[in-house]
Amino acid sequence: MSMRFSRLGALALFGLAASMPVTNIRALEGADSAAAGDKSIVSQAYKTPRAALLAGLQDFRSGAADSAIAALKYAAAGGEALAQWKLATIYAAGDGVPHDDVKAYEYFSQIIHGYDEDDPNWRDKSVVSNAFVAIGTYSLNGIADTKVRPDPARALDMFKYAATNFGDATAQYSLARMYLDGVGGDKDVRQGLRWLYLAADKGHVQAQALLGQMLFSGQEGLRPQRARALMWLTLAREAAMDAKKDQWIIDVYDKAMASASESERRVALSYLEDHLKRRN
C-alpha cells in the first residue's frame, strides 16, 4: 500500500482504532565581482560559453571537479545563467570546493543582474526564480563577517518578485512568513495567509503544515477549520521525509489527529479526496 493511501486510511480509521516588483533588480552589490575574475580563464578549450556549460556539467557528473569548475566559470563569465546557478549552489554547499557563501551570493547576483524582465529567456525561468529566492534568504539573514548584512526590506522585495512573477512556492512561503511575523514591514495576517495558501496549494510541505496548524487551532484570530486543517496536515505529513528537519510537522500532525473527532476526520478525508482529484 502506498504512503498516500495509508495516510488516507489513517485519517478515515483513526477514531475507530483509538503542515514586488523589485525596486531596482540590477543594482545589486557584488554582482560583477565574480565575473571579472572569471574572464581571465583561458577560452581555447571551448568554442562558446554554451559549450563550456555542457562540458562543465558533464565533468561535474563524472566527478572531475577541477575541470568542471573551470568550464563553468568560463560559461558563467559568458552569461550562461545555468552555469552561474550551478557555481552558486556548489559554493553554497561546499560541493567539491570550500564552502563560500560570499561566492555563492555573487553568482546568484549575476543571474539577477543579467535578467531582462522585458525580454526574459524562459529557458532559464527556474534558475532565475531560484536566484531571487536565494538572494532573498541571504538578505534576510546576512552573511556573518561580510558586507552582506541583514536587510529584511530587500529580502521582502526579492521574495515578492519571485512569488509574483514566477509563482515560486518557496518564495511564496517565505513571503508569507515575513508578513505573518511582521519582518521587513508591517505585520499583515491577511496577506500572509494568502501567500501561505498559494504555496501550500503548490505542494510546499512547510506551507501545508503551517497552514494546517493555524487553521486547526485558530491562530491569529482565524476561525478554526479543523477538518480543512487536517487535510493540509495529512498532505504535509505524507511528504515529511527528514525525521530531524520535519519532526515539527510530524508532531503537529500527531497532536491534531489525537484531538480531532471522528466526524472531523471523516470530513477531512472528503476534503483530501477532492483535493487530490483536483490536482490530478
N, C-alpha and C positions, 0 to 999 in steps of 0.2 A: 504494500500500500504506500502511495506517495506521501511525502510530508504534507502537501496541500490537503489531501483528503483526510489524513489523520487529524489535522487541525480542525477541519470541518466536523469530523466526528466527535472530537473532544468538545467542541462548542455545543453540539447538539445533545451529547450524552452526559455532560459534566454533572448535572443535577441528579441524574439517575444513579450515578456511581458515587457519589459523595458530595502596542508605539505610534531709468535715470538719464535721463541722459547724463553722461559724464560731462563735467564742466569743460574739460579740455583733455581728450584722450591722448593727445600727442605730447602734452607737456609732462612727461614722466622722467623723474630724475634717474640718471644712470642708464637710460635706455640704450645709449650708443657705446658705452664703455667697453662692453664685452665684444661688440662687433669690431671696434677699432683694433683690438688685439688680434682678432681672427683674420684680418685682412693680410697679415704677414705670412699666412700659411701658403706654402708653395702650391700652385694650382695645376702643375703639369700632369698630375695623375688623373685629373677629372676634366672632362670636356665642358661640363656645365655644373652649376650648383645642384641641379636636379639629379645628375648622375652621381655626384658626391653624396647626396642624401641616400640614394638607393644603395650605394656601396657601403655607406656607414651603417645603415640598418642591417644589411646582410652581415657585415663584420661583427656587429654587436650580437646578432643572433648566434654567430659562430663562436663567440667568446673572445674575439680579438679586440679587446677593449681599446688599446692604444690607437690602432689604425682606425677603429670605428669613430673614436672621438675626434681624431684629426680630420676625417672626412666630414663628420657632422659639423665641425666648426667652420670648415670651408663652405659648406652648404648654408649654414646659418648666416655667415657673413654675406652670402649672395642673396639673402632674403627669403630662404625657404622656411616657412613658418613651422613645418613639422620638425625640421632639424633643430630649430630654436626650442621648440617644446620638448623634444627628446633630451636635449642637453640640460634643459631646466630640471626635468624630472630626474635625470641621472645625478646631478649635483645635489638636488634636494634630498635624494635617498642615499647618497654616497654609494652609488652602484658602480663599482669599478674605479671610482675616484674618491678622494677625500670629501666628506660631507662639507658642502659650502652653500649656505642659504643665500649669501650675497650674490654669488654667480647665478644661482637659480633665479633669484629676483631679477637680475639683469637680463637673462634670457627670456623670462616671461614678459618683461617690459618691452623687449624688442618686438615681440609678437603684437602687443597692443600699439606700439609706436608705428609699426608697419601696416596696421589695419586701416583700410579705407572704407568707412561706413557708407560712402556714396557710391562705391564700386566694389562691393565685397566679393571675395573669392570664396564661394560656398563650399568648395572642396575642403577648406580649412576651418569650417564653421565650428566644429567641436574643439579644435585646438585653440582657436581664438576665445571661445567661451570659457574654456578651462583656464586660460591665461588671466582673464578678468577675475575669475574666482580666486586664483592663486594670489594675484596682486592684492585683491581684497583681503584675503586672510593675512598676508604679510603686513598690510596696512593696519589691520585691526590689532595685531599682536606686536608688531615691530620685530626687528632682529637685534638681539642684545649686542651692545658694544659696537654698533654700526650707525651709519647715517639714516638707516631705515627705522624711524621712530613710530610708535603707535599713533595712528591718525584715523580714529573711528569715523569721522565725517567722510574721508576719502574711501574708506572701506565700504561705507554705505552706498556711495556713488558707484563703486565697482560692482558690488553685488546687484544693485538696482539695474545697472546697464545689462549685465548678463542675464538677469532674471526676466527683464522686459524684452530685450531684443533677441535673445536666443532661447528663452524658455528653459534655462538651465535649472534643473531641480535642486542642485546643491546651492546655487546662488539664491534660489527662492527660499530654501530652508534657512540659510544664513541671514538673509534679509528679514525673514520672519522673526528669528531670534533677536535681532537687533531692535526691531520695532517692539517686540514684547518686553524686552529688558530696558528699553529706553537708552540704548547705546548709540552714539553718533547723532542723536537728535532726540526729539520728544518721544515719550512712550506713546504708542498707538496700537492698542489691542486689536481694533477692527482691521487695520492694515496687516498686523502680524498674523492674524487668523486667516486672512485672505491668502497671503503668500504661503502660509503653512499648509492650507488645503491644496493649493496648486501643486506644491512639492509632493505631498502625500499621494495625491491622485496620480502622479507620475511614477509612484513606486519607491520614493525616497524613504528608507526604512526609519531613520531617526525622526523624520517629519510625521510619519504614520504613528509612531509610538508617542510622540509628544502631543499630537492632536488627540489621540485616544485618551491619554492621561488627562488632558484638560477637559475634554468632554465628559469623561466618566465622573470626575469629582466636581465639575462646575467651577473650575478656576477662572480668575479674572472676571467674575461676575457673570459667567456663562450659565445658561440654564442647563443642568445636567441632561445629557442624552446618552444614557448608559448603554443601550443596545447598539447605537451607532458607534460609540466609543469601543465597545467590544469588537466590532468589525475591524476597526483600524488597528487595534492592539493585536488581534489574531493575525492580520496580514504582516505586521511588524515582527511578531514572534516567529512566524513561519520563516522569515528571511534572516533572522538573527543567527549568525553562524559563529561569531567570535565570542567565546564564552567569557572572556575578560572584558572586551570593549562593549559588548552587548548585554552584559549582566543586568544593567538597569532596566532594559527592555523586558527581559525575562521576569524580573521581579515585579514590574508594574503589571504585566500580563497576569502573572500568577495571583497577585493580590486582587486584581479586578475580577478574575474568574471565580475566586473563592467567595467574594462578597455578592456576586450577581445572583439574581433569582433565576429559576428555571425558565420563566417567561421571558426575561431579558435575553437569556442565551438563545432561546428559540427565535426571537425576533432578530437578533444579531446574525444568526445563521441565514435567515432570509435575506438580510441586507448584504451579507457576504456573497451569497449565490448570485444576487442581482449585480453586484459589483464585478464579479468575475465574468459574468456573461457580457457585460458592457465592455470590459477590457478585451475580451476575445472577439 
